[in-house]
């Protein structure tokens, strides 16, 4: 019997059996799952704080956990606390520093990996065994979510690439080529054509503000050019001051005239706004834009399709920045560790809840397990019928182009990425070019110096 | 017996009354300041509380060699000086208008306090909408009356972002200046104006020779307080521009926050706070001396 063949309650019985044995030898009596009892329950009471990013999927995850709590810990209530993207780093760091972390965090892999390397998270290999090590969708590995020195610290919540969203009605109207065939030059020309021919519409939009979104958008271009911040295989030497970085920055500078003028202050929300309100014909974004367009701007939803990013003409890479977002459990000052593990296990082994999680904001959060990704239940959603290619691009075909600042070009886990994003180094580098009018070479040198400072300050983590 | 006398004395009652303030000040002011000064000499990453180490003056060396510290200082100075200048001009002007006895003036005075009462976070978020280049009310209004043809990107260029943060600060805190000045205006003896009129002084002359000298003391105090509060201001800038675009609206408070929270260098953040405190102390003393605050009382 594989783990997925078991019901969540069967898995819980395994846990109870283990805890029963532990209790029998006088260990772990405080865990409160009494041995072999049909009414084995946690007697703990209170609210289990769970942090997640904005969006309904965190709530869907927590709903599953509350279902577990109703049966197994009636005194507990899991409660999601939504943290705005641009506030996630500060909120996490201040609360961890104040020693009042939540009991469970759903967070992007760069920050998860920083916390993991800092020793702030609980290893979860025992949970991975129960969830099923062979369940992951093709093209990903457990360490993409967060493993360090041989231990897994993060349980997958979803993967979430940003792609190129294109208004196909505009593309057809202007006689542009199929975006699937574009390289950077084609993208640039398309943006230019749209800007020139469509009044009050920018050709393209990406975030250029000093924020996380710009970090993520620029990272995709950097990786497509073959550039990186650090060399994971060489003691994380800084390799940012490179022709590849200059190439990516130059491309951003070339694209800027065809973006909304306000893009230099745009973050996540503003890029979505720009697309959904028709201010731009193309944008870099995750699936959330389509979800919101479906609710607020039906014609734009119907006209928009997602594509893997345009190829870098030199490397042919189409790298995206994939948010391998996972659940992680703070190891310190966390009074509900056992309950969180059980509740998370319940959610992770329930097809119904995992499908609900993905359906809560289609196609923003992609399934991480094969049995979910290939299930009929997942496909039973209107978006799958109206935009099968777009949904499949987000969910499956994008994985071949996955990259992340926490695992650059998938060449090794990088625990420094959280610090990089905390200080908005990539975004500031971009702003040196688009606001301060520095040359890409100067900006790359500045960024490299900042990255070197991060490496120097945190060399302890890299040993 | 002596102890009983003391417990029944006015002196003891006075101490009792002042005790809550002293305790509160020690807990919420003296201790944090002392802790910040102490922390300024340590390297402290909040995620690694076990690795705190004494670093001497390294944190100060770091900030004094950081170009961003100096640009934050100069931007913060510009933001403070221009904010105070406009607050003072508008504050005095509005107070003079409100000093007239007109129908409905009491209601208007009450409404004037609105920006000062509303929490900064609410105001900053509202102003973000107001400044929105596409859907903001300012651009809409200016375009409607034909003053501009293209939207102004209020927060997207360094100069405009600085101007916008100053506008917000002036709008929010001018009422404070108005209240202080108005209170003083109502205490100016009318005989002074009557005498000036008899001497043939016009309205402008009366303002220069009677009103302004009477406002001098209150304006000195208001300017000192507003300078200290504005120079230290964090939330308006952070909520409106996050210090951007780029770092063009960073002031030292935002710099300190970024060092402490984003870069996790609490020691550097604390050192910045200590430097700010020293700068403001020196600036305030020099200003009060130059302005001659309290000289009149001494001479009488």
Interface residues (C-beta under 8 A of the other chain):
Chain A: X86 X89 X90 X93 X94 X96 X97 X118 X120 X209 X210 X211 X260 X261 X262 X264 X265 X277 X279 X419 X422 X423 X424 X428 X431 X432 X435 X436
Chain B: X46 X47 X48 X49 X133 X134 X151 X153 X155 X156 X157 X158 X161 X241 X242 X243 X244 X245 X246 X247 X248 X258 X261 X262 X263 X264
